[in-house]
Amino acid sequence: MLHVTDRAGDHVTARLPEDVDLDSTPGLRAVGDRMIDEGCRHLTLDASRVVTLDSTGITALIAWYQRLVPLDGSLKVTGLSDHLSALLVRLGLHGVITEPDAPVTGPAGSV
């Protein structure tokens, strides 16, 4: 489940669980959607504990991004492991849903 660690106005920071996958994503989506419905416009997700991020988790991130941007909001994912950062680079999502200035290495150590 998403664990809210900070809330200030329309900014919310929440920690993702270890597994963001087919089993956990429906619950995560429900909580994230409810936060947006209740006025969250800038959502920062701490992924420092994430071990598994599958396609359903990626879909949830994209859906939240697509809901927040038209509201002049933002979605940021921080604390990604090298493996997950590289995955987001390959998917073309780095700089869109991750901190643009965060050091990220691509496959085989390239930037």
Secondary structure, DSSP 8 states (H G I E B T S, - for coil): --EEEEEETTEEEEE--SEESTTTHHHHHHHHHHHHHTT--EEEEE-TT--EE-HHHHHHHHHHHHHHGGGT-EEEEES--HHHHHHHHHTT-TTTSB-TTS----GGG--
